[in-house]
Amino acid sequence: MNLIPNPSRRFYEIITKTEYKKYDQVFINYGPHGNLRLYVDYGFVEDHNQNDFVPVVIDEIKEIFACNSNIDSNSPIIQNGILLVERNRLHQNMRIDYNGPSWNIAASFFIMNNLLQAKEGKSDQMKVTNEWQSVFEIEDFSGYNDVAFLLLTLIRSKSNEIAQSIDDIQTKLSVPSNAGSMATTN
């Protein structure tokens, strides 16, 4: 079966090698997608979608780290950290999903935190650039309190952002309290 988008007609065309009679019900699998993708591409969402996630961008990592470290977000420490993160493509696929923050987020905070500690003379610079590569699961970062604190700060920040968006949408969709009343006065 092939699912082919047809932009000129604004629908998907499904072509299958199996024969179906007219009006037969056909089932397809949409694959593992978050609700935004399902809504935009197919027009529906799933309750409790295990594939849903909140995207995180490198600027959010930079700002949270700078704010919590009391350093300027344009400092050489942060700029070098960002370069190292991007060189290793850790800035890709940053997300918070049902399992928590992605490994790439934790590794990015780990790198930046260790660069800061190296600058302050609290760790070895060579260790900083190589140690994160031996961490294979996000739980491996759990022994690093600074990284755990930054992860929680990021989660709180994104949760507040989502709550504010929900409040904004509710405000835009709110209906005056008397709008449902059909009573008239003479």
N, C-alpha and C positions, 0 to 999 in steps of 0.2 A: 504494500500500500504506500502511496506517495501522497503527502499533503503539500499542495502547491498554493502559495498565496497568489491571488489574482488582483493586483492593485487597481486595475481599470474597472473591475466589477465590484470591488470592495467585499469580497468573500473568499473563503478557501475552497479549493476544488480538491476533492478526494478521489484518487484513482486507485482502484484495487484490481488484483488479478482474479479475485474470487467473484463469481457471478451472484448478483442479488436481484430479486424480483422487485418491481416497482412497489414502493411503500413498505418494503422490508425495513426493519430497524437495524441500523448499523452502529456498532460501538467502536470508538477509537480511544487511544490512550494519549493524553496530552503531555505526558512526561512530567518530570519533577520541576515544577515552576512555582515561584512565589506568587502571591495574590496580585501584585501589580502587573506582572507579565500576563497572568491568566486574564485579568480584567481588560488590559489594553489589547491583547491579541485575540481573546475569545469571548469577552463580554460577561464573564462571571468570576466569582471568588469562592474560595472554600473556607468554611469555618475551621479553626484550629489547624491551619495549613502548616505542616511540619517543614515545608520548604520556604516559608516566609522568612525574611531577614530585613534588617535595617542596614543600609550601606554606610560605611565610614570612609572618609577621604583623608589623605595624608595631612591636610591643613588642620583637621580636627585633632589629630595626634599631636601635631606641632603645638597647637594652642594649649591643649590640656597639659602637655609636658612643660611648656614655658610657664604657664600660670602656676602650676604646682611646684615648680623648681625655683620660682622667683627670678627667672632670667628672661631677657628679651627674646621674643620669638625669632628675631633675625640674628641672634648671636652665632658666632662660629661653631659652637658646640652643636646647636640645633641644625645649622646648615650642613655640617659634616655628617650628623646623624641622618638627615634626610637623604643626602647623597648616598650613604651606605645602604639605607633602606631601598632607595630606588635602583641602585646598581644591582641589588640582589632581587629585585622585583617584588619586594615585600609589600609595596604599596598597592599591589593588585589584589583583588578579591578580599578587601577588608570589609568585614561584616559582623553584625551581631545577630545570631539566630537562636533557635531554641536551645542550642548547646552552649550559648554564651558567646563571648568575643572570639573571633577567629585567631588562629595561631599567628598569622601575620601581624595582627595588632599587638599581641603580647611580645613578639620578637622585636617589633619596632620600638616599643617602650623600653624593652630590655637593652637594646643597643644604645638608645639615647641616654638612658639612665647610667649605663656603664661609661659612656663617653664623658658624662658630667663627673662621675666619680674619678675617672682617670685624670681629668683636668684638676680636680681638687686633691689629687695625690692619694686617693683611696683605693685605686686598683691599677693594674698593669694595662697599658694601652694595647699591647698585642693580644692579651687575653680578651679584651673588649671586642676586638674585631673578629675573633674566631670562636669564642665560647658559645654564642647564640646558635651556631651551626650544629652543635651537638645536642640541642634540645629538640626532641622529636614530637612531643605532645604538649598541649597547652598546660596540662597538669604539672609538667616539669618546671614551669615558671612559678609554681605555688610557693616555693621556698624563698622567693624574692619579694619581700613585703612592699618595697617601693613600686614594683611592677604591678602587684595585686591592687595596691591603692590606686594607681593610675587607671587600671582596667575598671575598677568600680566607679571611679570618677567619670570615665567615659560613658559607662552604662547609665549612670544617673543623668548625665548631660543629654544623652540621646532620649532617655525616658521623658525628661522634661520637655524636650523639643517635640516629641510625639504628643504628649498631653496638651501642649499649647496648640498644636495643629488641630487636635480633636476639638478643643474649645473654640478655636476660630471657625471650624466647619459648623459646629453646633450653632454658633452665633449667626452665621450666614444663613443657615437653614431654619432658624427659629421662626415660629409662626406666632403672631399675637395671640394671647390667651383667649380672646373672644372670637377668633377666626372660625372655630368649629361650630359656633352657635348659629342656628337658623332662625332664632326668635326675632320677631320684629315688633316694634312699638308703634301704636297708632295714636 
